[in-house]
Amino acid sequence: MLEVRGLSKEFHGVRAIDDVSFDVAPGSITSLIGPNGAGKTTLINMVTGVLAPTRGSITLSGKPLTGRKPHQIAGLGVRRTFQTVRLFSGMSVCENLLIGRMNELMTRSKRSLFLPMKLGDAPGRRRADEVLEILGLAHLANEIATDLPYGTQRRVEIARVLMGRPSFALLDEPAAGMNEQETEQLVHDVRRIRDEGVTVFLVEHDMSMVMSVSDKIVVLNFGQKISEGTPAQVRSDPAVIKSYLGE
């Protein structure tokens, strides 16, 4: 589904990503890991159009992503979360989810004047109900999202990703700040998303979560790919043990 080939990114002569290639198979959960400064954020910002590669290519289901703007990439079915919570203050959980339809509606119609009315239309409400049910959040639909516990707010963000019926979801460190129980729930959520037909690309530091939920893991260190494989293969790779997991 996602194909990264020979990807490099330089900032003022410093190579943050150096000739990285890998695939993300459709219907899979693939994790990108590496120590701080490995280049993970730079890579995912290139996938989502925030940064342009210096060299290399990125394609999604055969369609090139390089050269496209973030909203154009979103229009191809790509959705993402960020490292920090980005919910709308003073709005309910359901209202936050409805904002997740914005890009879908904009790609269908240029009549942006009517977006406020359309965001809360019957199809939007039905989709919000479906998504909240999928993730077990239906009982919180009318709660103010930013008043909820931190771990639940992160789950609301993931729910908002599903509103646009994406084919590819990029989750950027969703377990950051979560306790053990919240992380276990997150593992369940990620699997539910995959079961809904969404390919998941996970960037995460929580190794227990990564090892339990991933079909494949890609490991970066100093901008280079040092390992790629199943959790068992990566866990036993001497290069990964030395640079990341620790001897």
N, C-alpha and C positions, 0 to 999 in steps of 0.2 A: 504493500500500500504506500508506505513512505520509503523513498529511496534517496539516500544521501551519498553523493559521490565526490570524492576529492575535495571536500569542503575545507576552505581556509579563510581565516579572517585576521587581518593585520591592523593594528592601531599604532600609527606613527612608527612603523618599522618593527613593532613588537608583534609576534605571531601568537594570537590568543587561541586560535584553532588551526591545527596543522595537518592538512591532508587527511581528513576523517571521512570514512565511508562506512555505512551500515544500512540495514533494512529493518523496517518495522512491518511485520506480516499482518494482513487484515485479520481482525477478530482476536488479536493477541493483546497481552499486557507486556509491554517492553519498558524496562527501567534504564535510566541513564544515571550513573553514579560516578563519584570521584571526589577527592578532597576539595576543600575551599580553594578557589583559584584555578581549578582544573579546566574551566572553560564551558561549564554546563549552561550557565545563563546566556553566554554569548551564542552558543549553538541554538538554544531554543528561541532566542530572539531572531535568529536568521530563519528558522523554520516558520515563524509567525510573521515575518516581514518587517519587524522592527529594525533590523540591521540587514544590510546587503552584504553578501559574501565578497571577499576579495577574489577568490577563485572557487570553482566547483559548482555543483548543481544540487537542487533539491526538487524532487517531483512527488506528487501525491496522486496515486492511481493514474499515472502516466501524464498528468498535467504539471507543467513547471510552476514552482512556487517562487523561484528566484526572479526578481524584477517586479513582483506584485506587491501592492500595498497591503497593510494588515486587514483592512475591511474587505479587500478583494479575496484574500486568503480565507477569511471567515466565510465569505460567500461560497467557497468551495467545500464547506462542511467542517472547517477546523475551528475548535473552540478551546479556550485555555483559562486556567486560574493563575493567580500570582502568589508570590511568597508571602505577601501581607494581605490581610483581609480587606476587601474592597466592596463592602455592602453599602447601600444607601441609608443613611441615618434617618430615623423617623418614619421609615416605611416598613410595612409588614413583610413577612416572609413571602407571601403570595405576590405582593407588589414588586418585591425585588426579583422574583422569578419572571414576572411579566416583562421587565426591562430586558431580559434575555431574548425576547422576540424582536428587538429593535432591528438587528441586522437582517433577519429573515424578512421583515416587512419592507425594509428599505430596498432590498434586492427585488422584491416583487412589484413595488410601486414607487414612483417619484413623488407621489402626493403626500409629502411629509407633513403637510398641514393637518392631516387627519390622523397622524400617528398616535397622539394621546388618547383619542377615542378608540382606535383599533387595538392598542396594546391590551386593553381590558375587555375586549370583545369576547363573545361566547367561546370561539375556538381557543383563544388564549387562556381563558379560565379553565377550560376542559384539559388543556395540555398541562397547566400548572397543577391541577388536581392529580393527573396521571403521574407526573414527576415526583410530587410529594409522596404519593402512595408507593412508588417504586423504592424510594429511599427511606420509607418509614417516618416521614416528617409531616404527615397530613394533620396531626393534632396541633401543629405549630403554625398553621397557615396564616392565622390572624395575629400572631404575636409580632411585636416590633423586632426585626431581625437583629439589630445591634444591641438589644437588651439580653440576648440569649448568651449562654456560656460560649467561650471562645471556640471549643471544639465543634459545637453545633453550628456556629457561624461559618466555619470552614465547610461543613457539610451543606449548608444553604448555598454557598458559592458553587459547589459541585452540582447541586440541583439546578442552579441557574444555567450552567453549561449545557445541560440536557434540553433546555427549553427550545433551542433552535434545531433539535433533531440532528445533531452532528454525526458525522461518520468517523471523526478523529478528534479525540479529547486529549489535550496536553495539560497535565496536572503538575504544577510547579511547587514542590515541597509541601504537599497537603498535610502531612503529619507534623509539621513544625509547630511546636508549642502544645501538642496534644499529650495527654497522659496515656498510660497503657490501655485502659479500657476504651478510650476514644479512638486510639489507633486500631484496636481490634475491630471496632465498628467501621472504621474507614476501609479496612481490608475488605469487609463485607460489601461496602458501597462500591468499591472499585470493581469487584467481581460482578455486582449487579449491573453496573454500567456496561461492562463487557458483554454480559448476557443479553443486553438490549441491542446488541449489534454494533456497538461503538468500539473502535480500536483505541486502546489507551496507551499513551506515552507518558511515563511517570518519571519525574525527577525528584529524587528523595535521598535523605541522609540516614533515615531509620533502616538499618540493615535487617532487622528482624522482619519488618514489613516487606522490604524489597525481596528478601529470600523466600518469603511465604507466598507472595502474590504474583511474582513475575514468571512469564514464560521464557523470557530472554533478558539478559542484562548486558548493557554496553558500558564499559569503564573508560573514563578519561583521566589523564594525568598530564599536567603542563600542556594542555591543548591537544594531546595526541591520544588516539585510541590504543590502550594497552591490552585490552581483553574484550572478548565478546563470546557469549554462550549461555547455556542454561545456568540456573543458580548453582548447581553442584559443580559445574565446570569452572565458573568464576570463583567460587569459594576456595577451590583448590589450586588456582592459578598462582604460581610463585610471584609473578609480577604484581598481582593484585594484593597479595599478602604483604609484600614488601612495602608497597607505596601507599596502601589504603587501609586494609583490614588490620595490619600490624602483626609482626612475628611474635 
